[in-house]
Amino acid sequence: MADSVAVKPRKAASPPAQGGHRSTKRSRREARAAYLFLAPWFLGLLVITIGPIFASLYLSFTDYSLLQEAKWIGLDNYVRMFTEDPRFIASLKVTTIYVVVSVPLQLAFALALALVLDRGLRGLSFYRSIFYLPSLLGGSVAIAILWRKVFGADGLVNAVLGIFGIEGQGWVGDPDTALGTLILLHVWTFGAPMIIFLAGLRQIPSSYYEAAAVDGAGVLRQFKSITMPLLTPIIFFNLVLEIIKSFQSFTQAFIVSNGKGGPADSTLFYTLYLYLKGFKSYDMGYAAAMAWVLLLIIAALTGVNFLASKYWVFYGDDK
């Protein structure tokens, strides 16, 4: 019985499909082409960004003056910074005051103007362009020179005050008011956060305001209960960006103070003092250490902002 059962021969295995092989070959060729096109960017990242980062980290532990070879001194630059350099402490204090005062004022002014523009004005695109110009020009040398002239002893501000019989002063030459002029300049560059606020306001559904109006909520109540909670992610975004940018401010203080941080170090920004140590005193190792301290300060503040954001930033999917 078993002998009568015919055994069917197995079919030979079919060769692999040629299409899959071609597809793999083509994907590899495309990957090689992609890496080839990305090679200049990777080279720039390595040579211009990553390389200098590690070089500055090494130099921060050395005594390096650009004219002599770097000499390893360990943590001496960092110790000297916090224990033997009063101008470093002064620059840190000036920069902190500048950030703490100018950033909230700028964001408040930008939000107020965005609320006005959100009312549906005619020619909105024109107004957005005009109000954005200060952000484009505020960090330029030309505007800093103009600002110094406007707040100088014979400037426009004193000319306007003279009309009302008020005797002005040299605002940029007075240690009590010099920093205030730079804070006003930073507030004046409100264009970028204003545009971002305006975009956020446009994303809030109008039905929320209509429902609140039906329930009897006034304008202030709507702003407090609808606008502010839904706008907190935009506020947080602008806050982080402006804090980072404010700590890096340099051009305004350099031009207004003639590159010295005066009068009486009242405009000695951190980045300006870093420049003076590195390119005026040729203490490049100390300047590199200052740069890393600034990086740590900004990173710490950014981390604190992100940690604190979970207590006041409202996202639409939060429950």
C-alpha positions in Angstrom: 0.0 0.0 0.0 2.8 2.3 0.9 4.6 1.4 -2.3 1.6 2.5 -4.3 1.6 6.0 -3.0 3.3 8.3 -5.5 5.7 10.9 -4.1 5.3 14.2 -5.7 8.5 15.9 -6.7 9.3 19.2 -5.0 9.3 22.3 -7.0 12.5 24.1 -7.5 12.9 27.3 -5.5 12.2 30.3 -7.6 15.0 32.8 -8.0 14.7 36.0 -5.9 12.8 38.8 -7.6 15.0 41.2 -9.4 12.8 44.2 -8.5 13.7 44.1 -4.8 17.4 43.9 -5.6 17.1 46.9 -7.9 15.2 48.8 -5.3 17.9 48.2 -2.7 20.6 49.2 -5.1 18.8 52.4 -6.0 18.2 53.3 -2.3 21.9 52.8 -1.6 22.8 55.0 -4.5 20.4 57.7 -3.3 21.8 57.5 0.2 25.3 58.0 -1.1 24.2 61.0 -3.2 22.5 62.5 -0.1 25.6 62.1 2.0 27.6 63.6 -0.8 25.4 66.7 -0.8 25.4 66.9 3.0 29.2 66.6 3.2 29.9 70.3 3.0 27.4 70.9 5.8 29.0 68.2 8.0 32.4 69.6 7.2 31.3 73.1 8.2 29.6 71.7 11.4 32.9 70.0 12.3 35.3 72.7 11.4 33.3 75.9 12.2 31.1 74.7 15.1 32.1 71.5 16.9 35.9 72.1 16.6 35.8 75.7 18.0 33.5 74.5 20.8 36.0 71.9 22.1 38.9 74.3 21.4 37.3 77.0 23.6 36.6 74.4 26.3 40.3 73.5 26.4 41.4 77.1 26.3 39.2 78.0 29.2 41.6 75.9 31.4 44.7 77.6 30.0 46.6 80.8 30.1 46.4 81.9 26.5 47.1 85.3 25.1 47.0 84.8 21.3 50.8 85.7 21.3 52.1 82.7 23.3 51.3 79.0 23.5 48.5 78.0 25.8 49.6 77.0 29.3 47.5 74.6 31.3 46.3 76.2 34.6 43.3 74.1 35.5 40.4 76.0 37.1 42.4 79.2 37.8 40.4 81.2 35.3 37.1 80.2 36.9 38.4 80.8 40.4 39.8 84.2 39.5 36.5 85.1 37.8 34.4 84.8 40.9 37.0 85.8 43.5 39.4 88.4 42.1 37.5 90.2 39.3 35.0 92.8 40.4 34.4 93.9 36.8 33.1 90.4 36.0 30.7 90.6 38.9 29.6 94.1 37.7 29.1 92.8 34.2 27.0 89.9 35.5 24.9 92.4 37.6 24.4 94.8 34.7 23.3 92.0 32.3 21.0 90.5 34.9 19.2 93.9 35.4 19.0 94.4 31.7 17.4 91.0 31.1 15.0 91.1 34.1 13.7 94.5 33.2 13.8 94.6 29.4 12.4 91.2 28.6 9.1 91.5 30.5 8.6 95.1 29.2 9.2 94.1 25.6 6.9 91.1 25.8 4.1 93.1 27.5 4.4 95.9 24.8 4.5 93.3 22.0 1.4 91.5 23.3 -0.5 94.8 23.8 0.3 95.8 20.2 -0.6 92.4 18.9 -4.0 92.6 20.6 -4.6 96.0 18.9 -3.7 94.6 15.5 -5.8 91.5 16.1 -8.9 93.7 15.9 -9.0 93.4 12.1 -7.4 96.6 11.0 -7.3 97.5 7.3 -3.9 97.0 5.8 -2.9 94.6 8.5 0.0 93.2 6.5 1.4 96.8 6.1 1.3 97.4 9.8 2.9 94.1 10.5 5.8 95.0 8.2 6.2 98.4 9.7 6.2 97.2 13.3 8.6 94.3 12.4 11.2 96.7 11.1 12.6 97.6 14.6 13.5 93.9 15.2 15.4 93.9 11.9 17.3 97.1 12.6 17.5 97.2 16.4 20.7 95.2 16.6 22.5 97.2 13.9 25.4 99.5 14.4 23.5 102.3 12.6 20.6 102.2 15.1 22.9 102.1 18.0 24.7 105.2 16.8 21.3 106.9 16.2 20.2 105.9 19.7 23.3 107.5 21.2 22.6 110.7 19.3 18.9 110.7 20.3 19.7 110.4 24.0 22.9 112.6 23.9 23.1 116.0 25.6 22.1 117.7 22.4 19.8 114.9 21.2 16.2 114.7 20.3 14.9 113.7 23.7 16.4 116.9 25.3 15.1 119.0 22.4 11.5 117.7 23.1 11.9 118.3 26.9 13.1 121.8 26.2 9.8 122.6 24.5 8.1 122.1 27.9 10.8 124.0 29.8 12.5 120.9 31.2 16.3 120.9 31.2 17.6 117.6 29.9 20.9 115.8 30.5 23.3 113.5 28.7 21.3 110.3 29.2 23.9 108.0 27.8 26.6 109.8 29.8 24.9 109.4 33.2 25.6 106.1 35.1 22.0 106.3 36.5 20.3 106.5 33.1 22.7 104.9 30.6 21.4 101.4 31.1 17.9 102.6 30.9 18.5 103.9 27.4 19.6 100.4 26.3 16.6 98.9 28.0 14.4 101.2 25.9 16.2 100.2 22.8 15.6 96.5 23.6 11.9 97.2 24.2 11.7 99.1 20.9 12.8 95.9 19.1 9.4 94.3 19.8 8.6 93.3 16.2 9.5 89.6 16.3 7.6 88.7 19.5 4.7 90.8 18.3 4.4 88.8 15.1 4.5 85.6 17.0 1.8 86.8 19.5 -0.4 87.9 16.6 -0.1 84.5 15.0 -1.1 82.9 18.3 -4.1 85.2 18.7 -5.3 84.2 15.3 -5.4 80.6 16.3 -7.8 81.1 19.2 -11.4 80.3 17.9 -13.7 83.2 17.9 -16.5 80.9 19.2 -14.8 81.0 22.7 -15.2 84.7 22.9 -18.8 84.6 21.6 -19.8 82.0 24.2 -18.1 84.0 26.9 -19.9 87.2 25.8 -23.2 85.3 25.9 -22.4 84.3 29.5 -21.8 88.0 30.3 -18.0 88.1 30.4 -16.5 91.4 29.7 -13.3 92.2 27.7 -11.0 91.9 30.7 -12.7 88.7 31.8 -12.3 87.2 28.4 -8.6 88.3 28.2 -7.9 86.7 31.6 -9.9 83.5 31.2 -9.5 82.8 27.4 -6.7 84.8 25.8 -4.0 84.4 28.4 -4.4 80.6 29.1 -4.5 79.8 25.4 -1.6 82.1 24.7 0.7 80.7 27.4 2.6 78.4 25.0 3.4 81.5 22.8 4.4 83.5 25.9 6.7 80.7 27.0 8.3 80.5 23.5 8.9 84.2 23.3 10.2 84.3 26.9 12.8 81.6 26.3 14.0 83.2 23.0 14.2 86.7 24.4 16.1 85.7 27.5 18.7 83.9 25.4 18.9 86.8 23.0 19.2 89.4 25.8 22.1 87.7 27.5 23.9 87.8 24.2 23.4 91.5 23.6 26.6 93.2 22.5 26.3 95.8 19.7 24.1 98.3 21.5 26.4 98.5 24.6 29.5 98.5 22.5 28.4 101.5 20.3 26.7 103.5 23.0 29.6 103.2 25.4 32.3 103.6 22.8 33.4 100.0 23.5 34.2 100.6 27.1 31.0 99.7 29.0 30.9 103.2 30.7 30.1 105.4 32.3 31.3 103.8 35.5 30.7 100.3 34.0 26.9 101.0 34.0 26.6 99.5 30.5 29.3 96.8 30.9 27.3 93.9 29.4 28.7 90.4 29.9 29.4 89.9 26.3 31.1 93.3 26.1 33.4 92.5 29.0 34.1 89.1 27.4 35.2 91.0 24.2 37.4 93.4 26.2 39.2 90.5 27.9 39.7 88.5 24.8 40.5 91.1 22.1 41.7 94.1 24.2 43.6 92.5 27.0 44.4 89.4 24.9 43.5 87.1 27.8 41.8 84.6 25.5 41.8 81.8 28.1 39.9 83.9 30.5 37.5 85.0 27.8 36.9 81.4 26.8 36.1 80.6 30.5 33.6 83.5 30.5 32.0 82.2 27.4 31.4 78.8 29.0 30.0 80.4 32.2 27.6 82.3 30.0 26.6 79.1 28.3 25.9 77.4 31.6 23.9 80.4 32.9 21.7 80.4 29.8 21.3 76.6 29.9 20.3 76.7 33.6 17.8 79.5 33.0 16.3 77.7 30.0 16.1 74.5 32.1 14.3 76.3 34.9 11.9 77.8 32.4 11.0 74.4 31.0 10.6 72.9 34.5 8.4 75.8 35.6 6.4 75.8 32.4 4.3 72.7 33.5 2.8 74.9 36.3 1.6 77.8 34.1 1.7 76.9 30.4 -1.6 75.5 29.1 -1.7 73.2 26.0 -4.8 72.3 24.3 -4.5 68.6 25.1 -3.9 69.2 28.8 -6.6 67.7 31.0 
